[in-house]
Amino acid sequence: MWFGFHSEPARNLDKTPVAMYHNTMVTKQHNSTPAVLLEVERVQTGVRIEKRMLKVLKAVAELKDMSLGDLIEGVVLHAFEGKTPFSAETLKEIEQFKKIYGLTLKASDSHQLKEKKR
């Protein structure tokens, strides 16, 4: 799988390579119950996200052997239900990734971030 990230203006998006996931399914079985797969329609998006945060998310996705999109969907679905998306063990691993990539942002920093001028 190839990941392409860039800082080109939006007018050049028709020529920009992006990560594509085709037929990606992550299934987990809990308590020996077969997983039920729900069919959904996914769309490609060009979301901008803080650089170190993306590195941590990609590391967690790799650790869990899932795509970045699947990880983000899981986090969002848990948040929508007011549930924690990660176990205590995974949270410890995330803390290590945050140290490795220098991510010091906290939840209280959300909606207060300003992009660096280039």
A tleap script that builds the chain and sets N, CA, C and O, in Angstrom:
source leaprc.protein.ff14SB
mol = sequence {
  NMET TRP PHE GLY PHE HIE SER GLU PRO ALA
  ARG ASN LEU ASP LYS THR PRO VAL ALA MET
  TYR HIE ASN THR MET VAL THR LYS GLN HIE
  ASN SER THR PRO ALA VAL LEU LEU GLU VAL
  GLU ARG VAL GLN THR GLY VAL ARG ILE GLU
  LYS ARG MET LEU LYS VAL LEU LYS ALA VAL
  ALA GLU LEU LYS ASP MET SER LEU GLY ASP
  LEU ILE GLU GLY VAL VAL LEU HIE ALA PHE
  GLU GLY LYS THR PRO PHE SER ALA GLU THR
  LEU LYS GLU ILE GLU GLN PHE LYS LYS ILE
  TYR GLY LEU THR LEU LYS ALA SER ASP SER
  HIE GLN LEU LYS GLU LYS LYS CARG
}
set mol.1.N position { 0.841 -1.162 0.000 }
set mol.1.CA position { 0.000 0.000 0.000 }
set mol.1.C position { 0.890 1.230 0.000 }
set mol.1.O position { 1.896 1.264 0.709 }
set mol.2.N position { 0.542 2.228 -0.774 }
set mol.2.CA position { 1.343 3.429 -0.904 }
set mol.2.C position { 0.603 4.594 -0.288 }
set mol.2.O position { -0.597 4.751 -0.512 }
set mol.3.N position { 1.288 5.405 0.475 }
set mol.3.CA position { 0.695 6.594 1.062 }
set mol.3.C position { 1.339 7.808 0.429 }
set mol.3.O position { 2.565 7.927 0.434 }
set mol.4.N position { 0.548 8.706 -0.113 }
set mol.4.CA position { 1.086 9.922 -0.705 }
set mol.4.C position { 0.561 11.123 0.041 }
set mol.4.O position { -0.651 11.316 0.131 }
set mol.5.N position { 1.438 11.921 0.569 }
set mol.5.CA position { 1.043 13.118 1.277 }
set mol.5.C position { 1.775 14.289 0.655 }
set mol.5.O position { 2.925 14.157 0.236 }
set mol.6.N position { 1.123 15.421 0.595 }
set mol.6.CA position { 1.711 16.566 -0.067 }
set mol.6.C position { 1.160 17.839 0.533 }
set mol.6.O position { 0.270 17.807 1.384 }
set mol.7.N position { 1.689 18.948 0.088 }
set mol.7.CA position { 1.175 20.239 0.533 }
set mol.7.C position { 0.816 21.103 -0.674 }
set mol.7.O position { 0.921 22.328 -0.617 }
set mol.8.N position { 0.397 20.473 -1.754 }
set mol.8.CA position { 0.025 21.183 -2.974 }
set mol.8.C position { -1.315 21.889 -2.769 }
set mol.8.O position { -2.134 21.436 -1.969 }
set mol.9.N position { -1.545 22.982 -3.475 }
set mol.9.CA position { -2.851 23.641 -3.409 }
set mol.9.C position { -3.954 22.725 -3.926 }
set mol.9.O position { -3.689 21.805 -4.699 }
set mol.10.N position { -5.174 22.972 -3.506 }
set mol.10.CA position { -6.305 22.126 -3.865 }
set mol.10.C position { -6.505 22.028 -5.370 }
set mol.10.O position { -7.021 21.015 -5.843 }
set mol.11.N position { -6.120 23.035 -6.135 }
set mol.11.CA position { -6.347 23.007 -7.584 }
set mol.11.C position { -5.581 21.871 -8.266 }
set mol.11.O position { -5.926 21.496 -9.387 }
set mol.12.N position { -4.559 21.321 -7.625 }
set mol.12.CA position { -3.771 20.254 -8.224 }
set mol.12.C position { -4.176 18.858 -7.740 }
set mol.12.O position { -3.474 17.884 -8.013 }
set mol.13.N position { -5.283 18.754 -7.037 }
set mol.13.CA position { -5.667 17.464 -6.469 }
set mol.13.C position { -5.948 16.404 -7.521 }
set mol.13.O position { -5.809 15.213 -7.240 }
set mol.14.N position { -6.343 16.807 -8.733 }
set mol.14.CA position { -6.637 15.800 -9.742 }
set mol.14.C position { -5.389 15.044 -10.182 }
set mol.14.O position { -5.515 14.005 -10.830 }
set mol.15.N position { -4.188 15.525 -9.855 }
set mol.15.CA position { -2.939 14.875 -10.231 }
set mol.15.C position { -2.202 14.281 -9.034 }
set mol.15.O position { -1.111 13.731 -9.191 }
set mol.16.N position { -2.778 14.385 -7.857 }
set mol.16.CA position { -2.094 14.002 -6.647 }
set mol.16.C position { -2.378 12.555 -6.271 }
set mol.16.O position { -3.542 12.182 -6.129 }
set mol.17.N position { -1.329 11.714 -6.102 }
set mol.17.CA position { -1.563 10.344 -5.648 }
set mol.17.C position { -1.978 10.342 -4.184 }
set mol.17.O position { -1.413 11.073 -3.370 }
set mol.18.N position { -2.962 9.523 -3.852 }
set mol.18.CA position { -3.435 9.406 -2.477 }
set mol.18.C position { -3.566 7.937 -2.109 }
set mol.18.O position { -3.626 7.069 -2.980 }
set mol.19.N position { -3.610 7.670 -0.814 }
set mol.19.CA position { -3.782 6.289 -0.351 }
set mol.19.C position { -5.168 5.810 -0.745 }
set mol.19.O position { -6.150 6.531 -0.569 }
set mol.20.N position { -5.251 4.624 -1.265 }
set mol.20.CA position { -6.530 4.057 -1.660 }
set mol.20.C position { -6.697 2.700 -0.988 }
set mol.20.O position { -5.766 1.895 -0.958 }
set mol.21.N position { -7.853 2.460 -0.466 }
set mol.21.CA position { -8.161 1.184 0.152 }
set mol.21.C position { -9.294 0.552 -0.637 }
set mol.21.O position { -10.385 1.117 -0.710 }
set mol.22.N position { -9.057 -0.588 -1.216 }
set mol.22.CA position { -10.098 -1.300 -1.941 }
set mol.22.C position { -10.347 -2.628 -1.238 }
set mol.22.O position { -9.414 -3.375 -0.945 }
set mol.23.N position { -11.603 -2.908 -0.975 }
set mol.23.CA position { -12.002 -4.173 -0.365 }
set mol.23.C position { -11.293 -4.429 0.961 }
set mol.23.O position { -10.929 -5.566 1.263 }
set mol.24.N position { -11.100 -3.390 1.740 }
set mol.24.CA position { -10.456 -3.537 3.038 }
set mol.24.C position { -11.513 -3.893 4.067 }
set mol.24.O position { -12.480 -3.153 4.246 }
set mol.25.N position { -11.339 -5.012 4.742 }
set mol.25.CA position { -12.251 -5.399 5.807 }
set mol.25.C position { -11.447 -5.866 6.998 }
set mol.25.O position { -10.544 -6.692 6.864 }
set mol.26.N position { -11.770 -5.343 8.149 }
set mol.26.CA position { -11.150 -5.820 9.373 }
set mol.26.C position { -12.241 -6.495 10.176 }
set mol.26.O position { -13.265 -5.886 10.483 }
set mol.27.N position { -12.023 -7.735 10.509 }
set mol.27.CA position { -13.018 -8.455 11.295 }
set mol.27.C position { -12.365 -8.954 12.568 }
set mol.27.O position { -11.207 -9.370 12.573 }
set mol.28.N position { -13.110 -8.906 13.620 }
set mol.28.CA position { -12.638 -9.429 14.899 }
set mol.28.C position { -13.724 -10.314 15.465 }
set mol.28.O position { -14.916 -10.057 15.295 }
set mol.29.N position { -13.297 -11.342 16.130 }
set mol.29.CA position { -14.263 -12.214 16.772 }
set mol.29.C position { -14.091 -12.082 18.276 }
set mol.29.O position { -12.986 -12.196 18.805 }
set mol.30.N position { -15.192 -11.843 18.941 }
set mol.30.CA position { -15.206 -11.738 20.400 }
set mol.30.C position { -16.013 -12.907 20.950 }
set mol.30.O position { -17.115 -13.181 20.477 }
set mol.31.N position { -15.478 -13.578 21.926 }
set mol.31.CA position { -16.168 -14.699 22.578 }
set mol.31.C position { -16.612 -15.773 21.591 }
set mol.31.O position { -17.687 -16.350 21.754 }
set mol.32.N position { -15.811 -16.046 20.584 }
set mol.32.CA position { -16.068 -17.091 19.584 }
set mol.32.C position { -17.328 -16.858 18.762 }
set mol.32.O position { -17.801 -17.782 18.100 }
set mol.33.N position { -17.882 -15.656 18.784 }
set mol.33.CA position { -19.037 -15.326 17.968 }
set mol.33.C position { -18.532 -14.803 16.628 }
set mol.33.O position { -17.709 -13.889 16.594 }
set mol.34.N position { -19.019 -15.377 15.515 }
set mol.34.CA position { -18.561 -14.896 14.217 }
set mol.34.C position { -18.879 -13.416 14.036 }
set mol.34.O position { -19.954 -12.951 14.416 }
set mol.35.N position { -17.927 -12.674 13.448 }
set mol.35.CA position { -18.131 -11.251 13.209 }
set mol.35.C position { -19.156 -11.053 12.105 }
set mol.35.O position { -19.162 -11.785 11.115 }
set mol.36.N position { -20.019 -10.066 12.277 }
set mol.36.CA position { -20.990 -9.699 11.260 }
set mol.36.C position { -20.409 -8.514 10.512 }
set mol.36.O position { -20.094 -7.489 11.117 }
set mol.37.N position { -20.267 -8.643 9.211 }
set mol.37.CA position { -19.700 -7.575 8.401 }
set mol.37.C position { -20.821 -6.702 7.868 }
set mol.37.O position { -21.763 -7.193 7.246 }
set mol.38.N position { -20.714 -5.414 8.114 }
set mol.38.CA position { -21.702 -4.467 7.623 }
set mol.38.C position { -21.141 -3.806 6.376 }
set mol.38.O position { -20.012 -3.317 6.379 }
set mol.39.N position { -21.920 -3.793 5.326 }
set mol.39.CA position { -21.479 -3.176 4.086 }
set mol.39.C position { -21.695 -1.672 4.177 }
set mol.39.O position { -22.790 -1.214 4.504 }
set mol.40.N position { -20.657 -0.911 3.888 }
set mol.40.CA position { -20.721 0.550 3.931 }
set mol.40.C position { -20.128 1.112 2.650 }
set mol.40.O position { -19.422 0.411 1.925 }
set mol.41.N position { -20.411 2.358 2.377 }
set mol.41.CA position { -19.802 3.058 1.247 }
set mol.41.C position { -18.766 4.014 1.810 }
set mol.41.O position { -19.096 4.905 2.593 }
set mol.42.N position { -17.525 3.835 1.416 }
set mol.42.CA position { -16.442 4.709 1.879 }
set mol.42.C position { -16.087 5.685 0.772 }
set mol.42.O position { -16.206 5.372 -0.412 }
set mol.43.N position { -15.650 6.869 1.171 }
set mol.43.CA position { -15.230 7.888 0.213 }
set mol.43.C position { -13.817 8.332 0.537 }
set mol.43.O position { -13.400 8.324 1.696 }
set mol.44.N position { -13.097 8.713 -0.479 }
set mol.44.CA position { -11.744 9.235 -0.302 }
set mol.44.C position { -11.846 10.687 0.114 }
set mol.44.O position { -12.645 11.440 -0.442 }
set mol.45.N position { -11.041 11.088 1.089 }
set mol.45.CA position { -11.074 12.460 1.571 }
set mol.45.C position { -9.658 12.994 1.710 }
set mol.45.O position { -8.711 12.227 1.877 }
set mol.46.N position { -9.523 14.269 1.643 }
set mol.46.CA position { -8.210 14.898 1.778 }
set mol.46.C position { -8.118 15.684 3.074 }
set mol.46.O position { -7.835 16.882 3.051 }
set mol.47.N position { -8.349 15.036 4.190 }
set mol.47.CA position { -8.336 15.695 5.500 }
set mol.47.C position { -6.924 16.123 5.865 }
set mol.47.O position { -5.972 15.362 5.695 }
set mol.48.N position { -6.794 17.341 6.365 }
set mol.48.CA position { -5.502 17.815 6.870 }
set mol.48.C position { -5.485 17.564 8.370 }
set mol.48.O position { -6.472 17.810 9.064 }
set mol.49.N position { -4.356 17.072 8.861 }
set mol.49.CA position { -4.245 16.697 10.269 }
set mol.49.C position { -2.833 17.017 10.745 }
set mol.49.O position { -1.890 16.989 9.954 }
set mol.50.N position { -2.685 17.315 12.007 }
set mol.50.CA position { -1.377 17.657 12.574 }
set mol.50.C position { -0.394 16.515 12.322 }
set mol.50.O position { -0.722 15.345 12.523 }
set mol.51.N position { 0.795 16.864 11.887 }
set mol.51.CA position { 1.796 15.902 11.412 }
set mol.51.C position { 2.150 14.826 12.439 }
set mol.51.O position { 2.146 13.640 12.107 }
set mol.52.N position { 2.454 15.214 13.669 }
set mol.52.CA position { 2.852 14.229 14.690 }
set mol.52.C position { 1.682 13.340 15.094 }
set mol.52.O position { 1.861 12.161 15.400 }
set mol.53.N position { 0.474 13.922 15.091 }
set mol.53.CA position { -0.720 13.148 15.410 }
set mol.53.C position { -0.929 12.054 14.365 }
set mol.53.O position { -1.279 10.923 14.703 }
set mol.54.N position { -0.715 12.393 13.103 }
set mol.54.CA position { -0.847 11.411 12.040 }
set mol.54.C position { 0.168 10.293 12.208 }
set mol.54.O position { -0.159 9.125 11.996 }
set mol.55.N position { 1.392 10.631 12.585 }
set mol.55.CA position { 2.415 9.602 12.793 }
set mol.55.C position { 2.006 8.643 13.901 }
set mol.55.O position { 2.198 7.434 13.776 }
set mol.56.N position { 1.446 9.171 14.980 }
set mol.56.CA position { 0.994 8.321 16.087 }
set mol.56.C position { -0.168 7.440 15.628 }
set mol.56.O position { -0.193 6.245 15.923 }
set mol.57.N position { -1.127 8.021 14.911 }
set mol.57.CA position { -2.261 7.235 14.422 }
set mol.57.C position { -1.807 6.118 13.487 }
set mol.57.O position { -2.303 4.995 13.574 }
set mol.58.N position { -0.870 6.420 12.598 }
set mol.58.CA position { -0.365 5.399 11.680 }
set mol.58.C position { 0.360 4.291 12.444 }
set mol.58.O position { 0.256 3.117 12.090 }
set mol.59.N position { 1.094 4.667 13.491 }
set mol.59.CA position { 1.796 3.666 14.303 }
set mol.59.C position { 0.802 2.758 15.019 }
set mol.59.O position { 1.007 1.546 15.086 }
set mol.60.N position { -0.266 3.331 15.553 }
set mol.60.CA position { -1.290 2.532 16.237 }
set mol.60.C position { -1.981 1.604 15.240 }
set mol.60.O position { -2.211 0.432 15.540 }
set mol.61.N position { -2.308 2.118 14.067 }
set mol.61.CA position { -2.944 1.286 13.039 }
set mol.61.C position { -2.032 0.123 12.664 }
set mol.61.O position { -2.492 -1.010 12.527 }
set mol.62.N position { -0.757 0.398 12.500 }
set mol.62.CA position { 0.204 -0.658 12.170 }
set mol.62.C position { 0.276 -1.681 13.298 }
set mol.62.O position { 0.282 -2.887 13.048 }
set mol.63.N position { 0.330 -1.204 14.532 }
set mol.63.CA position { 0.383 -2.082 15.694 }
set mol.63.C position { -0.829 -3.018 15.730 }
set mol.63.O position { -0.707 -4.196 16.067 }
set mol.64.N position { -1.982 -2.485 15.384 }
set mol.64.CA position { -3.229 -3.254 15.430 }
set mol.64.C position { -3.516 -3.972 14.114 }
set mol.64.O position { -4.549 -4.627 13.975 }
set mol.65.N position { -2.615 -3.852 13.159 }
set mol.65.CA position { -2.744 -4.510 11.859 }
set mol.65.C position { -4.050 -4.143 11.169 }
set mol.65.O position { -4.802 -5.008 10.722 }
set mol.66.N position { -4.300 -2.840 11.093 }
set mol.66.CA position { -5.488 -2.344 10.404 }
set mol.66.C position { -5.128 -1.096 9.612 }
set mol.66.O position { -4.068 -0.504 9.818 }
set mol.67.N position { -5.999 -0.707 8.722 }
set mol.67.CA position { -5.746 0.498 7.946 }
set mol.67.C position { -5.981 1.734 8.822 }
set mol.67.O position { -6.683 1.677 9.832 }
set mol.68.N position { -5.384 2.833 8.415 }
set mol.68.CA position { -5.588 4.093 9.119 }
set mol.68.C position { -7.066 4.470 9.106 }
set mol.68.O position { -7.599 4.937 10.113 }
set mol.69.N position { -7.724 4.268 7.974 }
set mol.69.CA position { -9.156 4.570 7.876 }
set mol.69.C position { -9.989 3.761 8.851 }
set mol.69.O position { -10.901 4.293 9.483 }
set mol.70.N position { -9.680 2.467 8.977 }
set mol.70.CA position { -10.410 1.619 9.929 }
set mol.70.C position { -10.196 2.091 11.363 }
set mol.70.O position { -11.128 2.090 12.168 }
set mol.71.N position { -8.977 2.491 11.678 }
set mol.71.CA position { -8.690 2.989 13.027 }
set mol.71.C position { -9.497 4.249 13.307 }
set mol.71.O position { -10.131 4.365 14.356 }
set mol.72.N position { -9.475 5.191 12.371 }
set mol.72.CA position { -10.194 6.454 12.567 }
set mol.72.C position { -11.696 6.205 12.688 }
set mol.72.O position { -12.354 6.802 13.540 }
set mol.73.N position { -12.244 5.328 11.844 }
set mol.73.CA position { -13.669 4.997 11.951 }
set mol.73.C position { -13.996 4.438 13.331 }
set mol.73.O position { -15.006 4.803 13.933 }
set mol.74.N position { -13.144 3.557 13.826 }
set mol.74.CA position { -13.376 2.972 15.149 }
set mol.74.C position { -13.335 4.005 16.266 }
set mol.74.O position { -14.171 3.987 17.169 }
set mol.75.N position { -12.356 4.905 16.201 }
set mol.75.CA position { -12.236 5.962 17.211 }
set mol.75.C position { -13.482 6.840 17.189 }
set mol.75.O position { -14.036 7.158 18.242 }
set mol.76.N position { -13.922 7.230 16.005 }
set mol.76.CA position { -15.088 8.104 15.875 }
set mol.76.C position { -16.350 7.405 16.374 }
set mol.76.O position { -17.137 7.998 17.112 }
set mol.77.N position { -16.545 6.153 15.977 }
set mol.77.CA position { -17.747 5.437 16.423 }
set mol.77.C position { -17.767 5.291 17.942 }
set mol.77.O position { -18.822 5.428 18.560 }
set mol.78.N position { -16.630 5.018 18.542 }
set mol.78.CA position { -16.569 4.945 20.003 }
set mol.78.C position { -16.878 6.308 20.616 }
set mol.78.O position { -17.638 6.394 21.581 }
set mol.79.N position { -16.299 7.369 20.066 }
set mol.79.CA position { -16.529 8.725 20.593 }
set mol.79.C position { -18.008 9.104 20.489 }
set mol.79.O position { -18.557 9.705 21.413 }
set mol.80.N position { -18.655 8.760 19.378 }
set mol.80.CA position { -20.073 9.077 19.203 }
set mol.80.C position { -20.943 8.427 20.270 }
set mol.80.O position { -22.017 8.934 20.593 }
set mol.81.N position { -20.480 7.301 20.821 }
set mol.81.CA position { -21.230 6.611 21.874 }
set mol.81.C position { -20.693 6.921 23.268 }
set mol.81.O position { -21.141 6.334 24.254 }
set mol.82.N position { -19.734 7.842 23.351 }
set mol.82.CA position { -19.164 8.212 24.642 }
set mol.82.C position { -18.319 7.109 25.256 }
set mol.82.O position { -18.163 7.040 26.475 }
set mol.83.N position { -17.775 6.244 24.403 }
set mol.83.CA position { -16.950 5.129 24.876 }
set mol.83.C position { -15.491 5.389 24.579 }
set mol.83.O position { -15.151 6.133 23.660 }
set mol.84.N position { -14.646 4.775 25.355 }
set mol.84.CA position { -13.204 4.856 25.125 }
set mol.84.C position { -12.824 3.861 24.032 }
set mol.84.O position { -13.202 2.692 24.112 }
set mol.85.N position { -12.078 4.301 23.006 }
set mol.85.CA position { -11.766 3.401 21.900 }
set mol.85.C position { -10.580 2.469 22.150 }
set mol.85.O position { -10.372 1.512 21.405 }
set mol.86.N position { -9.798 2.751 23.208 }
set mol.86.CA position { -8.569 2.001 23.422 }
set mol.86.C position { -8.530 1.362 24.800 }
set mol.86.O position { -9.034 1.915 25.778 }
set mol.87.N position { -7.919 0.184 24.856 }
set mol.87.CA position { -7.714 -0.488 26.134 }
set mol.87.C position { -6.604 0.221 26.902 }
set mol.87.O position { -5.896 1.061 26.347 }
set mol.88.N position { -6.456 -0.117 28.170 }
set mol.88.CA position { -5.386 0.470 28.993 }
set mol.88.C position { -4.015 0.146 28.389 }
set mol.88.O position { -3.121 0.992 28.388 }
set mol.89.N position { -3.854 -1.065 27.881 }
set mol.89.CA position { -2.580 -1.466 27.276 }
set mol.89.C position { -2.281 -0.633 26.029 }
set mol.89.O position { -1.155 -0.172 25.844 }
set mol.90.N position { -3.288 -0.441 25.177 }
set mol.90.CA position { -3.088 0.350 23.964 }
set mol.90.C position { -2.798 1.801 24.314 }
set mol.90.O position { -1.984 2.440 23.647 }
set mol.91.N position { -3.439 2.330 25.337 }
set mol.91.CA position { -3.160 3.705 25.760 }
set mol.91.C position { -1.699 3.865 26.199 }
set mol.91.O position { -1.085 4.900 25.940 }
set mol.92.N position { -1.147 2.856 26.855 }
set mol.92.CA position { 0.266 2.889 27.231 }
set mol.92.C position { 1.144 2.902 25.980 }
set mol.92.O position { 2.142 3.620 25.919 }
set mol.93.N position { 0.763 2.102 24.987 }
set mol.93.CA position { 1.526 2.069 23.730 }
set mol.93.C position { 1.422 3.408 23.009 }
set mol.93.O position { 2.396 3.876 22.420 }
set mol.94.N position { 0.253 4.020 23.054 }
set mol.94.CA position { 0.069 5.334 22.442 }
set mol.94.C position { 0.961 6.363 23.120 }
set mol.94.O position { 1.546 7.211 22.447 }
set mol.95.N position { 1.074 6.300 24.444 }
set mol.95.CA position { 1.961 7.227 25.163 }
set mol.95.C position { 3.401 7.083 24.680 }
set mol.95.O position { 4.114 8.078 24.547 }
set mol.96.N position { 3.827 5.860 24.421 }
set mol.96.CA position { 5.184 5.629 23.899 }
set mol.96.C position { 5.335 6.230 22.504 }
set mol.96.O position { 6.343 6.874 22.213 }
set mol.97.N position { 4.336 6.023 21.638 }
set mol.97.CA position { 4.378 6.592 20.298 }
set mol.97.C position { 4.407 8.127 20.365 }
set mol.97.O position { 5.119 8.774 19.597 }
set mol.98.N position { 3.632 8.696 21.282 }
set mol.98.CA position { 3.619 10.155 21.434 }
set mol.98.C position { 5.009 10.671 21.806 }
set mol.98.O position { 5.444 11.703 21.296 }
set mol.99.N position { 5.700 9.961 22.686 }
set mol.99.CA position { 7.073 10.348 23.059 }
set mol.99.C position { 8.007 10.230 21.870 }
set mol.99.O position { 8.817 11.122 21.615 }
set mol.100.N position { 7.894 9.130 21.146 }
set mol.100.CA position { 8.764 8.903 19.980 }
set mol.100.C position { 8.593 10.015 18.952 }
set mol.100.O position { 9.579 10.513 18.408 }
set mol.101.N position { 7.354 10.405 18.685 }
set mol.101.CA position { 7.074 11.395 17.636 }
set mol.101.C position { 6.930 12.820 18.164 }
set mol.101.O position { 6.634 13.735 17.395 }
set mol.102.N position { 7.135 13.017 19.453 }
set mol.102.CA position { 7.108 14.374 20.013 }
set mol.102.C position { 5.735 15.011 20.055 }
set mol.102.O position { 5.621 16.234 19.987 }
set mol.103.N position { 4.701 14.214 20.165 }
set mol.103.CA position { 3.335 14.748 20.230 }
set mol.103.C position { 3.010 15.130 21.666 }
set mol.103.O position { 2.881 14.270 22.537 }
set mol.104.N position { 2.882 16.409 21.894 }
set mol.104.CA position { 2.583 16.910 23.243 }
set mol.104.C position { 1.183 17.508 23.344 }
set mol.104.O position { 0.776 17.954 24.417 }
set mol.105.N position { 0.450 17.522 22.246 }
set mol.105.CA position { -0.898 18.096 22.250 }
set mol.105.C position { -1.827 17.263 23.131 }
set mol.105.O position { -1.683 16.046 23.245 }
set mol.106.N position { -2.772 17.945 23.741 }
set mol.106.CA position { -3.756 17.304 24.611 }
set mol.106.C position { -5.156 17.666 24.111 }
set mol.106.O position { -5.308 18.545 23.263 }
set mol.107.N position { -6.163 16.995 24.632 }
set mol.107.CA position { -7.548 17.258 24.235 }
set mol.107.C position { -7.905 18.730 24.433 }
set mol.107.O position { -8.652 19.299 23.637 }
set mol.108.N position { -7.382 19.338 25.472 }
set mol.108.CA position { -7.681 20.750 25.746 }
set mol.108.C position { -7.117 21.681 24.670 }
set mol.108.O position { -7.506 22.847 24.601 }
set mol.109.N position { -6.207 21.180 23.830 }
set mol.109.CA position { -5.643 21.984 22.743 }
set mol.109.C position { -6.528 21.972 21.495 }
set mol.109.O position { -6.314 22.764 20.578 }
set mol.110.N position { -7.518 21.082 21.456 }
set mol.110.CA position { -8.339 20.978 20.250 }
set mol.110.C position { -9.076 22.285 19.985 }
set mol.110.O position { -9.462 22.996 20.913 }
set mol.111.N position { -9.261 22.584 18.727 }
set mol.111.CA position { -9.932 23.789 18.234 }
set mol.111.C position { -9.142 25.059 18.544 }
set mol.111.O position { -9.670 26.162 18.405 }
set mol.112.N position { -7.883 24.915 18.963 }
set mol.112.CA position { -7.034 26.078 19.253 }
set mol.112.C position { -5.717 25.982 18.492 }
set mol.112.O position { -4.758 26.676 18.828 }
set mol.113.N position { -5.660 25.139 17.482 }
set mol.113.CA position { -4.429 24.928 16.739 }
set mol.113.C position { -4.377 25.861 15.540 }
set mol.113.O position { -5.380 26.083 14.862 }
set mol.114.N position { -3.211 26.394 15.295 }
set mol.114.CA position { -2.984 27.290 14.163 }
set mol.114.C position { -1.874 26.698 13.320 }
set mol.114.O position { -0.843 26.284 13.851 }
set mol.115.N position { -2.070 26.655 12.024 }
set mol.115.CA position { -1.091 26.061 11.130 }
set mol.115.C position { 0.139 26.974 10.990 }
set mol.115.O position { 0.018 28.194 10.885 }
set mol.116.N position { 1.326 26.344 10.991 }
set mol.116.CA position { 2.574 27.092 10.785 }
set mol.116.C position { 2.587 27.700 9.398 }
set mol.116.O position { 2.094 27.109 8.438 }
set mol.117.N position { 3.158 28.889 9.309 }
set mol.117.CA position { 3.364 29.499 7.998 }
set mol.117.C position { 4.591 28.878 7.379 }
set mol.117.O position { 5.568 28.603 8.074 }
set mol.118.N position { 4.554 28.657 6.102 }
set mol.118.CA position { 5.677 28.040 5.408 }
set mol.118.C position { 6.520 29.070 4.732 }
set mol.118.O position { 7.517 28.732 4.095 }
savepdb mol mol.pdb
quit
